[in-house]
Amino acid sequence: MKALLQASRAIDRVNALVGQTIMWLVLAAVLVSAVNAVVRKSLSVSSNAWLELQWYLFSAVFLLGAGYAFLRNAHVRIDFISSRLGARARSIIDVVGIVVFLMPLCVLMIDLSWPLFARAWASSEMSQNAGGLIRWPVYLLVPVGMTLLLAQAVSELIKRIAFLRGLIPDPIPLGHEHGPPSAIATGQEGR
């Protein structure tokens, strides 16, 4: 289990780094959007490429940030129910949810999106809009984002099982949602 916890910490570090990096994409998307709007309104000039770049940046934020959101416990959760459950019950529900729903969804999305990316790459598919961008980079975001989410699902599964076995403290203590990454992510888990 020690090796699995080390792998979990490594996955957490990767998703934390990705999460910190994509925060800058939010700023880039806002700047592109603002400049595009100002130019369009003041000069009556529009560019499909800039509009599509804005969409690509927003797509990157949401797809690449899914694993980071899971790491930070910023994902959708039914708090009014989970707040009434004990830590063990919450962890068991998380284990079932990760194994039965999240991991199969990620695998399915990777499997379905990879051929779409591969075809776009091979054909150098371009946007149908005049002056639009090449499409393969945005298609690549889906399998990469789902891979990051799948890796984080594995990490969270390891942490929940380790907690259930009494090896680490609760990785998501109640009342600390959206807070700093769990102790396991920072390498400070208990023995």
N, CA, C and O of each residue as an XYZ file, in Angstrom:
764
protein
N       0.820     -1.194      0.000
C       0.000      0.000      0.000
C       0.863      1.257      0.000
O       0.448      2.303     -0.499
N       2.065      1.150      0.561
C       2.965      2.304      0.609
C       3.307      2.775     -0.805
O       3.333      3.977     -1.070
N       3.567      1.840     -1.705
C       3.887      2.195     -3.091
C       2.684      2.842     -3.773
O       2.845      3.775     -4.559
N       1.487      2.355     -3.477
C       0.277      2.936     -4.060
C       0.059      4.356     -3.547
O      -0.354      5.233     -4.305
N       0.333      4.587     -2.268
C       0.193      5.933     -1.720
C       1.218      6.883     -2.341
O       0.926      8.059     -2.562
N       2.415      6.370     -2.619
C       3.403      7.200     -3.315
C       2.943      7.524     -4.729
O       3.118      8.650     -5.194
N       2.357      6.547     -5.416
C       1.805      6.795     -6.754
C       0.674      7.812     -6.680
O       0.554      8.675     -7.549
N      -0.148      7.714     -5.652
C      -1.238      8.668     -5.456
C      -0.695     10.083     -5.282
O      -1.225     11.030     -5.863
N       0.358     10.226     -4.486
C       0.970     11.551     -4.304
C       1.517     12.089     -5.616
O       1.407     13.284     -5.891
N       2.103     11.221     -6.425
C       2.640     11.661     -7.717
C       1.512     12.135     -8.644
O       1.635     13.165     -9.308
N       0.421     11.378     -8.681
C      -0.731     11.775     -9.500
C      -1.281     13.103     -8.996
O      -1.614     13.982     -9.792
N      -1.378     13.252     -7.684
C      -1.874     14.503     -7.105
C      -0.987     15.680     -7.497
O      -1.486     16.760     -7.813
N       0.322     15.470     -7.478
C       1.245     16.556     -7.859
C       1.062     16.939     -9.319
O       1.075     18.124     -9.655
N       0.890     15.949    -10.194
C       0.686     16.246    -11.617
C      -0.585     17.055    -11.808
O      -0.571     18.076    -12.496
N      -1.694     16.610    -11.205
C      -2.945     17.338    -11.370
C      -2.912     18.700    -10.699
O      -3.542     19.639    -11.186
N      -2.192     18.829     -9.589
C      -2.046     20.145     -8.956
C      -1.269     21.087     -9.872
O      -1.622     22.259    -10.005
N      -0.223     20.580    -10.496
C       0.558     21.400    -11.430
C      -0.279     21.806    -12.637
O      -0.249     22.963    -13.058
N      -1.025     20.854    -13.193
C      -1.917     21.167    -14.319
C      -2.937     22.213    -13.893
O      -3.192     23.169    -14.624
N      -3.520     22.033    -12.711
C      -4.515     22.976    -12.214
C      -3.959     24.377    -12.044
O      -4.613     25.355    -12.405
N      -2.755     24.480    -11.496
C      -2.141     25.797    -11.337
C      -1.826     26.434    -12.691
O      -1.910     27.652    -12.849
N      -1.465     25.605    -13.657
C      -1.136     26.103    -14.989
C      -2.375     26.574    -15.737
O      -2.354     27.624    -16.378
N      -3.453     25.804    -15.658
C      -4.638     26.182    -16.436
C      -5.338     27.410    -15.871
O      -6.174     28.009    -16.548
N      -5.015     27.787    -14.655
C      -5.578     29.035    -14.134
C      -5.185     30.212    -15.029
O      -5.941     31.173    -15.176
N      -4.010     30.126    -15.616
C      -3.564     31.184    -16.527
C      -4.367     31.163    -17.826
O      -4.501     32.190    -18.490
N      -4.900     29.995    -18.190
C      -5.733     29.924    -19.391
C      -7.043     30.686    -19.208
O      -7.610     31.192    -20.177
N      -7.519     30.767    -17.974
C      -8.718     31.561    -17.702
C      -8.425     33.023    -18.018
O      -9.217     33.692    -18.682
N      -7.294     33.510    -17.544
C      -6.910     34.898    -17.838
C      -6.758     35.106    -19.337
O      -7.229     36.106    -19.879
N      -6.104     34.165    -20.008
C      -5.932     34.290    -21.459
C      -7.282     34.326    -22.167
O      -7.482     35.127    -23.080
N      -8.207     33.466    -21.754
C      -9.531     33.428    -22.375
C     -10.271     34.749    -22.159
O     -10.921     35.255    -23.073
N     -10.172     35.298    -20.963
C     -10.835     36.570    -20.675
C     -10.223     37.687    -21.516
O     -10.944     38.516    -22.071
N      -8.904     37.709    -21.609
C      -8.250     38.751    -22.408
C      -8.604     38.628    -23.886
O      -8.900     39.631    -24.535
N      -8.576     37.423    -24.417
C      -8.948     37.208    -25.818
C     -10.389     37.642    -26.047
O     -10.692     38.305    -27.039
N     -11.272     37.270    -25.135
C     -12.680     37.631    -25.252
C     -12.871     39.142    -25.208
O     -13.617     39.701    -26.012
N     -12.195     39.802    -24.268
C     -12.333     41.258    -24.131
C     -11.791     41.995    -25.346
O     -12.441     42.902    -25.866
N     -10.603     41.611    -25.799
C     -10.014     42.268    -26.966
C     -10.876     42.029    -28.202
O     -11.100     42.946    -28.993
N     -11.354     40.806    -28.366
C     -12.200     40.483    -29.509
C     -13.480     41.319    -29.487
O     -13.912     41.816    -30.527
N     -14.087     41.477    -28.308
C     -15.326     42.259    -28.193
C     -15.072     43.735    -28.470
O     -15.852     44.379    -29.172
N     -13.990     44.270    -27.926
C     -13.674     45.688    -28.139
C     -13.392     45.965    -29.607
O     -13.887     46.946    -30.161
N     -12.611     45.117    -30.231
C     -12.292     45.300    -31.659
C     -13.542     45.164    -32.510
O     -13.744     45.930    -33.452
N     -14.377     44.197    -32.183
C     -15.600     43.998    -32.957
C     -16.542     45.193    -32.832
O     -17.130     45.617    -33.827
N     -16.694     45.742    -31.624
C     -17.617     46.857    -31.409
C     -17.043     48.183    -31.892
O     -17.768     48.997    -32.464
N     -15.766     48.409    -31.672
C     -15.192     49.711    -32.019
C     -14.763     49.817    -33.480
O     -14.872     50.887    -34.079
N     -14.285     48.741    -34.047
C     -13.779     48.782    -35.422
C     -14.649     48.010    -36.403
O     -14.363     47.985    -37.600
N     -15.697     47.388    -35.912
C     -16.576     46.560    -36.744
C     -15.794     45.493    -37.509
O     -16.090     45.186    -38.665
N     -14.802     44.943    -36.839
C     -13.975     43.884    -37.422
C     -14.133     42.649    -36.538
O     -14.055     42.731    -35.312
N     -14.352     41.530    -37.168
C     -14.519     40.298    -36.413
C     -13.580     39.234    -36.965
O     -13.220     39.241    -38.142
N     -13.199     38.324    -36.085
C     -12.289     37.247    -36.487
C     -12.785     35.936    -35.902
O     -12.897     35.794    -34.685
N     -13.080     34.986    -36.766
C     -13.478     33.660    -36.302
C     -12.342     32.966    -35.568
O     -12.579     32.208    -34.627
N     -11.121     33.219    -35.990
C      -9.971     32.578    -35.337
C      -9.893     32.994    -33.868
O      -9.664     32.146    -33.006
N     -10.076     34.273    -33.568
C     -10.007     34.733    -32.184
C     -11.180     34.191    -31.362
O     -11.017     33.841    -30.193
N     -12.354     34.126    -31.977
C     -13.513     33.571    -31.298
C     -13.298     32.085    -30.998
O     -13.603     31.622    -29.899
N     -12.784     31.354    -31.958
C     -12.504     29.935    -31.742
C     -11.390     29.730    -30.727
O     -11.437     28.780    -29.946
N     -10.384     30.607    -30.726
C      -9.322     30.515    -29.723
C      -9.911     30.665    -28.319
O      -9.514     29.960    -27.391
N     -10.847     31.576    -28.177
C     -11.532     31.750    -26.895
C     -12.240     30.459    -26.495
O     -12.149     30.044    -25.340
N     -12.934     29.826    -27.417
C     -13.618     28.565    -27.129
C     -12.619     27.471    -26.772
O     -12.860     26.685    -25.856
N     -11.496     27.417    -27.490
C     -10.471     26.411    -27.213
C      -9.926     26.591    -25.793
O      -9.727     25.617    -25.067
N      -9.690     27.842    -25.411
C      -9.151     28.104    -24.075
C     -10.146     27.695    -22.990
O      -9.764     27.079    -21.995
N     -11.419     28.036    -23.181
C     -12.434     27.615    -22.213
C     -12.530     26.092    -22.167
O     -12.664     25.520    -21.086
N     -12.464     25.437    -23.303
C     -12.492     23.976    -23.342
C     -11.316     23.393    -22.575
O     -11.477     22.434    -21.821
N     -10.143     23.965    -22.762
C      -8.954     23.482    -22.065
C      -9.108     23.630    -20.554
O      -8.724     22.737    -19.799
N      -9.669     24.757    -20.114
C      -9.863     24.973    -18.682
C     -10.757     23.888    -18.095
O     -10.423     23.301    -17.066
N     -11.871     23.620    -18.726
C     -12.818     22.662    -18.157
C     -12.352     21.220    -18.309
O     -12.493     20.430    -17.376
N     -11.807     20.867    -19.453
C     -11.399     19.476    -19.651
C     -10.127     19.131    -18.893
O     -10.055     18.080    -18.256
N      -9.129     19.993    -18.952
C      -7.877     19.699    -18.253
C      -7.996     19.929    -16.753
O      -7.205     19.395    -15.976
N      -8.982     20.722    -16.344
C      -9.152     21.029    -14.930
C     -10.014     20.048    -14.167
O     -10.150     20.182    -12.951
N     -10.598     19.073    -14.827
C     -11.488     18.127    -14.136
C     -10.734     17.326    -13.070
O     -11.246     17.139    -11.966
N      -9.545     16.860    -13.381
C      -8.754     16.113    -12.399
C      -8.371     16.985    -11.211
O      -8.383     16.529    -10.068
N      -8.035     18.232    -11.484
C      -7.687     19.172    -10.416
C      -8.900     19.445     -9.533
O      -8.774     19.511     -8.310
N     -10.076     19.605    -10.144
C     -11.299     19.826     -9.369
C     -11.577     18.631     -8.457
O     -12.008     18.807     -7.318
N     -11.334     17.427     -8.949
C     -11.527     16.226     -8.134
C     -10.519     16.192     -6.994
O     -10.872     15.850     -5.865
N      -9.284     16.538     -7.273
C      -8.247     16.593     -6.241
C      -8.639     17.561     -5.127
O      -8.470     17.256     -3.946
N      -9.155     18.710     -5.499
C      -9.503     19.753     -4.533
C     -10.905     19.585     -3.941
O     -11.350     20.423     -3.157
N     -11.589     18.527     -4.305
C     -12.949     18.256     -3.848
C     -13.889     19.399     -4.242
O     -14.780     19.777     -3.481
N     -13.677     19.933     -5.427
C     -14.509     21.019     -5.947
C     -15.537     20.497     -6.934
O     -16.207     21.283     -7.605
N     -15.668     19.191     -7.029
C     -16.619     18.589     -7.949
C     -18.016     18.567     -7.331
O     -18.188     18.876     -6.151
N     -18.991     18.207     -8.124
C     -20.373     18.148     -7.661
C     -20.528     17.004     -6.661
O     -20.105     15.873     -6.904
N     -21.131     17.327     -5.560
C     -21.349     16.350     -4.499
C     -22.685     16.711     -3.847
O     -23.048     17.886     -3.781
N     -23.392     15.734     -3.382
C     -24.673     15.994     -2.718
C     -24.369     16.232     -1.237
O     -24.466     15.318     -0.418
N     -23.998     17.476     -0.904
C     -23.524     17.807      0.433
C     -24.563     17.599      1.526
O     -24.218     17.193      2.636
N     -25.823     17.870      1.231
C     -26.816     17.734      2.302
C     -26.998     16.283      2.719
O     -27.482     16.013      3.818
N     -26.618     15.350      1.862
C     -26.653     13.933      2.238
C     -25.307     13.526      2.836
O     -25.261     12.915      3.903
N     -24.219     13.861      2.155
C     -22.901     13.420      2.631
C     -22.536     14.038      3.977
O     -21.771     13.444      4.737
N     -23.071     15.221      4.286
C     -22.762     15.842      5.576
C     -23.393     15.085      6.739
O     -22.970     15.245      7.883
N     -24.397     14.266      6.458
C     -25.073     13.499      7.497
C     -24.471     12.103      7.669
O     -24.868     11.355      8.562
N     -23.519     11.764      6.818
C     -22.904     10.439      6.879
C     -21.571     10.511      7.595
O     -20.940     11.565      7.666
N     -21.162      9.388      8.117
C     -19.849      9.298      8.731
C     -18.762      9.212      7.660
O     -19.048      8.982      6.485
N     -17.528      9.397      8.081
C     -16.399      9.381      7.152
C     -16.279      8.044      6.426
O     -15.992      8.015      5.229
N     -16.495      6.936      7.138
C     -16.404      5.618      6.497
C     -17.486      5.452      5.437
O     -17.212      4.968      4.339
N     -18.711      5.850      5.759
C     -19.813      5.723      4.792
C     -19.544      6.585      3.564
O     -19.769      6.144      2.437
N     -19.060      7.816      3.773
C     -18.725      8.691      2.633
C     -17.639      8.060      1.770
O     -17.708      8.114      0.542
N     -16.641      7.464      2.408
C     -15.553      6.841      1.649
C     -16.034      5.626      0.873
O     -15.620      5.416     -0.267
N     -16.900      4.825      1.476
C     -17.446      3.661      0.768
C     -18.259      4.113     -0.440
O     -18.135      3.541     -1.523
N     -19.094      5.139     -0.257
C     -19.869      5.685     -1.376
C     -18.935      6.217     -2.461
O     -19.181      6.010     -3.650
N     -17.863      6.901     -2.055
C     -16.884      7.404     -3.035
C     -16.231      6.263     -3.803
O     -16.078      6.343     -5.022
N     -15.844      5.203     -3.099
C     -15.218      4.050     -3.758
C     -16.163      3.468     -4.806
O     -15.759      3.215     -5.940
N     -17.407      3.259     -4.427
C     -18.391      2.704     -5.365
C     -18.587      3.660     -6.543
O     -18.602      3.226     -7.695
N     -18.736      4.942     -6.265
C     -18.931      5.919     -7.330
C     -17.753      5.987     -8.293
O     -17.936      6.088     -9.506
N     -16.549      5.931     -7.746
C     -15.346      5.978     -8.582
C     -15.255      4.737     -9.467
O     -15.012      4.842    -10.669
N     -15.449      3.569     -8.871
C     -15.283      2.307     -9.607
C     -16.429      2.056    -10.592
O     -16.195      1.631    -11.723
N     -17.655      2.319    -10.164
C     -18.819      1.971    -10.981
C     -19.151      3.041    -12.024
O     -19.590      2.710    -13.126
N     -18.949      4.307    -11.693
C     -19.374      5.368    -12.597
C     -18.215      6.140    -13.227
O     -18.118      6.217    -14.452
N     -17.340      6.709    -12.406
C     -16.327      7.626    -12.934
C     -15.284      6.939    -13.813
O     -15.015      7.398    -14.924
N     -14.703      5.861    -13.336
C     -13.654      5.205    -14.119
C     -14.182      4.657    -15.448
O     -13.537      4.862    -16.476
N     -15.324      3.972    -15.468
C     -15.842      3.530    -16.771
C     -16.158      4.696    -17.712
O     -15.926      4.597    -18.917
N     -16.690      5.807    -17.165
C     -16.973      6.973    -17.997
C     -15.688      7.508    -18.623
O     -15.656      7.805    -19.817
N     -14.646      7.631    -17.836
C     -13.370      8.135    -18.358
C     -12.820      7.230    -19.457
O     -12.389      7.707    -20.507
N     -12.838      5.929    -19.208
C     -12.337      4.975    -20.207
C     -13.156      5.073    -21.496
O     -12.596      5.075    -22.592
N     -14.474      5.152    -21.360
C     -15.351      5.274    -22.526
C     -15.067      6.566    -23.298
O     -14.990      6.553    -24.526
N     -14.914      7.667    -22.583
C     -14.652      8.952    -23.245
C     -13.294      8.942    -23.962
O     -13.168      9.475    -25.064
N     -12.301      8.346    -23.344
C     -10.987      8.240    -23.988
C     -11.101      7.388    -25.250
O     -10.581      7.749    -26.306
N     -11.787      6.254    -25.127
C     -11.949      5.331    -26.249
C     -12.710      5.981    -27.409
O     -12.357      5.777    -28.571
N     -13.730      6.745    -27.108
C     -14.533      7.364    -28.164
C     -13.892      8.611    -28.752
O     -14.085      8.905    -29.932
N     -13.132      9.350    -27.950
C     -12.574     10.616    -28.440
C     -11.247     10.450    -29.167
O     -10.907     11.282    -30.008
N     -10.497      9.414    -28.871
C      -9.190      9.248    -29.521
C      -9.303      9.122    -31.048
O      -8.548      9.783    -31.759
N     -10.212      8.304    -31.570
C     -10.323      8.217    -33.034
C     -10.712      9.557    -33.677
O     -10.268      9.867    -34.782
N     -11.526     10.332    -32.997
C     -11.905     11.654    -33.497
C     -10.674     12.545    -33.616
O     -10.479     13.219    -34.627
N      -9.849     12.541    -32.578
C      -8.591     13.285    -32.632
C      -7.688     12.758    -33.737
O      -7.134     13.539    -34.511
N      -7.534     11.437    -33.816
C      -6.621     10.839    -34.804
C      -7.026     11.196    -36.232
O      -6.170     11.500    -37.063
N      -8.333     11.159    -36.519
C      -8.804     11.536    -37.861
C      -8.531     13.012    -38.144
O      -8.107     13.369    -39.243
N      -8.772     13.861    -37.159
C      -8.534     15.295    -37.344
C      -7.046     15.570    -37.550
O      -6.675     16.423    -38.357
N      -6.201     14.852    -36.825
C      -4.749     15.002    -36.967
C      -4.308     14.578    -38.371
O      -3.578     15.296    -39.054
N      -4.773     13.390    -38.783
C      -4.359     12.842    -40.081
C      -4.828     13.714    -41.243
O      -4.122     13.854    -42.242
N      -6.006     14.292    -41.115
C      -6.560     15.083    -42.225
C      -6.289     16.574    -42.093
O      -6.669     17.355    -42.965
N      -5.630     16.976    -41.002
C      -5.418     18.410    -40.723
C      -6.745     19.166    -40.793
O      -6.832     20.239    -41.391
N      -7.769     18.590    -40.176
C      -9.112     19.159    -40.216
C      -9.112     20.609    -39.737
O      -8.528     20.945    -38.706
N      -9.774     21.445    -40.505
C      -9.895     22.872    -40.180
C     -11.347     23.176    -39.828
O     -12.262     22.445    -40.207
N     -11.532     24.246    -39.112
C     -12.870     24.724    -38.809
C     -13.599     25.054    -40.104
O     -12.975     25.463    -41.084
N     -14.903     24.880    -40.112
C     -15.684     25.219    -41.304
C     -15.940     26.711    -41.398
O     -16.392     27.197    -42.435
N     -15.657     27.443    -40.333
C     -15.829     28.894    -40.358
C     -14.679     29.550    -41.103
O     -13.535     29.106    -41.004
N     -14.977     30.592    -41.839
C     -13.936     31.316    -42.578
C     -12.899     31.845    -41.594
O     -13.239     32.509    -40.615
N     -11.645     31.548    -41.863
C     -10.565     32.017    -40.999
C     -10.464     31.260    -39.686
O      -9.774     31.704    -38.768
N     -11.144     30.120    -39.584
C     -11.138     29.341    -38.349
C      -9.827     28.607    -38.126
O      -8.930     28.626    -38.969
N      -9.739     27.971    -36.991
C      -8.502     27.303    -36.578
C      -8.515     25.822    -36.946
O      -9.544     25.250    -37.307
N      -7.337     25.233    -36.839
C      -7.206     23.793    -37.020
C      -7.879     23.108    -35.824
O      -7.830     23.629    -34.710
N      -8.495     21.968    -36.040
C      -9.345     21.352    -35.016
C      -8.655     20.338    -34.103
O      -9.116     20.135    -32.980
N      -7.572     19.696    -34.537
C      -7.049     18.597    -33.733
C      -6.634     19.002    -32.315
O      -6.766     18.183    -31.405
N      -6.134     20.234    -32.079
C      -5.762     20.545    -30.680
C      -6.950     20.490    -29.716
O      -6.819     20.019    -28.586
N      -8.096     20.970    -30.166
C      -9.252     20.947    -29.262
C      -9.796     19.527    -29.122
O     -10.311     19.172    -28.062
N      -9.692     18.714    -30.163
C     -10.105     17.312    -30.047
C      -9.190     16.547    -29.090
O      -9.641     15.644    -28.386
N      -7.925     16.903    -29.065
C      -6.967     16.235    -28.181
C      -7.267     16.526    -26.706
O      -6.921     15.730    -25.833
N      -7.903     17.656    -26.433
C      -8.219     18.005    -25.050
C      -9.116     16.967    -24.373
O      -9.006     16.746    -23.167
N     -10.000     16.332    -25.138
C     -10.933     15.367    -24.530
C     -10.181     14.141    -23.992
O     -10.315     13.843    -22.806
N      -9.405     13.422    -24.797
C      -8.728     12.257    -24.203
C      -7.677     12.640    -23.155
O      -7.483     11.905    -22.186
N      -7.004     13.767    -23.334
C      -6.016     14.177    -22.329
C      -6.717     14.541    -21.021
O      -6.286     14.129    -19.944
N      -7.789     15.308    -21.118
C      -8.533     15.676    -19.918
C      -9.116     14.466    -19.209
O      -9.074     14.381    -17.982
N      -9.660     13.530    -19.977
C     -10.228     12.328    -19.369
C      -9.140     11.439    -18.778
O      -9.383     10.748    -17.789
N      -7.956     11.442    -19.360
C      -6.834     10.680    -18.801
C      -6.406     11.282    -17.463
O      -6.139     10.552    -16.509
N      -6.340     12.609    -17.395
C      -6.005     13.261    -16.123
C      -7.071     12.971    -15.064
O      -6.747     12.726    -13.902
N      -8.334     13.000    -15.468
C      -9.413     12.698    -14.529
C      -9.360     11.234    -14.091
O      -9.566     10.935    -12.915
N      -9.088     10.325    -15.021
C      -8.968      8.910    -14.684
C      -7.808      8.682    -13.712
O      -7.942      7.927    -12.748
N      -6.683      9.328    -13.963
C      -5.536      9.194    -13.058
C      -5.906      9.702    -11.667
O      -5.551      9.083    -10.663
N      -6.627     10.838    -11.604
C      -7.021     11.356    -10.298
C      -8.029     10.437     -9.630
O      -8.033     10.304     -8.407
N      -8.883      9.804    -10.420
C      -9.828      8.828     -9.863
C      -9.066      7.673     -9.210
O      -9.435      7.216     -8.129
N      -8.013      7.208     -9.862
C      -7.178      6.141     -9.284
C      -6.555      6.627     -7.976
O      -6.545      5.902     -6.981
N      -6.039      7.849     -7.981
C      -5.442      8.412     -6.773
C      -6.452      8.504     -5.635
O      -6.159      8.124     -4.502
N      -7.640      9.010     -5.945
C      -8.670      9.142     -4.915
C      -9.123      7.770     -4.417
O      -9.413      7.607     -3.232
N      -9.186      6.801     -5.299
C      -9.543      5.437     -4.909
C      -8.509      4.879     -3.931
O      -8.866      4.276     -2.918
N      -7.244      5.080     -4.237
C      -6.168      4.619     -3.352
C      -6.318      5.266     -1.974
O      -6.216      4.593     -0.949
N      -6.561      6.577     -1.964
C      -6.690      7.283     -0.682
C      -7.902      6.798      0.113
O      -7.816      6.637      1.331
N      -9.029      6.562     -0.562
C     -10.224      6.102      0.152
C     -10.004      4.704      0.727
O     -10.397      4.431      1.861
N      -9.382      3.827     -0.042
C      -9.118      2.467      0.449
C      -8.117      2.502      1.603
O      -8.275      1.783      2.589
N      -7.096      3.336      1.477
C      -6.123      3.460      2.573
C      -6.800      3.981      3.839
O      -6.490      3.534      4.943
N      -7.721      4.923      3.677
C      -8.467      5.426      4.841
C      -9.321      4.321      5.454
O      -9.345      4.149      6.672
N     -10.018      3.580      4.607
C     -10.880      2.506      5.103
C     -10.078      1.419      5.820
O     -10.589      0.749      6.717
N      -8.823      1.253      5.418
C      -7.950      0.269      6.081
C      -7.250      0.854      7.306
O      -6.487      0.159      7.977
N      -7.507      2.124      7.598
C      -6.922      2.756      8.777
C      -5.487      3.204      8.602
O      -4.788      3.421      9.592
N      -5.028      3.349      7.367
C      -3.633      3.702      7.120
C      -3.383      5.204      7.053
O      -2.264      5.654      7.299
N      -4.405      5.980      6.725
C      -4.276      7.440      6.635
C      -5.529      8.067      7.234
O      -6.558      7.405      7.370
N      -5.440      9.348      7.592
C      -6.655     10.031      8.050
C      -7.610     10.259      6.877
O      -7.249     10.078      5.714
N      -8.833     10.659      7.216
C      -9.849     10.929      6.193
C      -9.274     11.899      5.160
O      -8.901     13.018      5.514
N      -9.194     11.488      3.877
C      -8.609     12.371      2.857
C      -9.469     13.599      2.573
O      -8.970     14.594      2.049
N     -10.757     13.539      2.915
C     -11.627     14.689      2.728
C     -12.452     14.861      3.992
O     -13.610     14.445      4.045
N     -11.861     15.472      5.004
C     -12.620     15.669      6.233
C     -13.798     16.603      5.989
O     -13.675     17.593      5.267
N     -14.929     16.288      6.590
C     -16.144     17.076      6.424
C     -15.894     18.505      6.892
O     -15.296     18.737      7.943
N     -16.362     19.453      6.091
C     -16.196     20.860      6.433
C     -14.943     21.474      5.848
O     -14.705     22.669      6.028
N     -14.130     20.685      5.148
C     -12.910     21.215      4.560
C     -12.943     21.134      3.036
O     -11.895     21.106      2.391
N     -14.129     21.096      2.469
C     -14.232     21.049      1.027
C     -13.658     22.328      0.443
O     -13.748     23.387      1.064
N     -13.093     22.248     -0.694
C     -12.507     23.351     -1.452
C     -11.306     23.958     -0.734
O     -10.835     25.025     -1.127
N     -10.814     23.316      0.285
C      -9.676     23.836      1.035
C      -8.381     23.382      0.417
O      -8.339     22.981     -0.746
N      -7.320     23.445      1.200
C      -6.021     23.012      0.680
C      -6.050     21.532      0.345
O      -6.866     20.789      0.892
N      -5.172     21.096     -0.544
C      -5.146     19.675     -0.887
C      -4.971     18.834      0.365
O      -4.396     19.277      1.360
N      -5.473     17.625      0.294
C      -5.413     16.734      1.450
C      -3.969     16.455      1.852
O      -3.031     16.688      1.091
N      -3.826     15.952      3.068
C      -2.496     15.654      3.593
C      -1.757     14.660      2.709
O      -0.533     14.726      2.591
N      -2.483     13.745      2.091
C      -1.837     12.747      1.229
C      -1.167     13.422      0.039
O      -0.105     12.988     -0.407
N      -1.791     14.490     -0.478
C      -1.243     15.179     -1.644
C       0.053     15.887     -1.290
O       0.923     16.059     -2.144
N       0.187     16.304     -0.020
C       1.390     17.025      0.373
C       2.409     16.110      1.038
O       3.469     16.563      1.470
N       2.087     14.817      1.119
C       3.038     13.863      1.689
C       3.064     13.868      3.199
O       4.048     13.430      3.796
N       1.984     14.364      3.852
C       1.960     14.451      5.295
C       0.956     13.497      5.909
O       0.405     13.788      6.970
N       0.705     12.379      5.277
C      -0.281     11.451      5.817
C       0.231     10.823      7.096
O       1.435     10.685      7.311
N      -0.715     10.446      7.937
C      -0.383      9.811      9.218
C      -0.038      8.345      9.029
O      -0.235      7.778      7.955
N       0.469      7.754     10.068
C       0.819      6.335     10.011
C      -0.145      5.528     10.794
O      -0.014      4.306     10.865
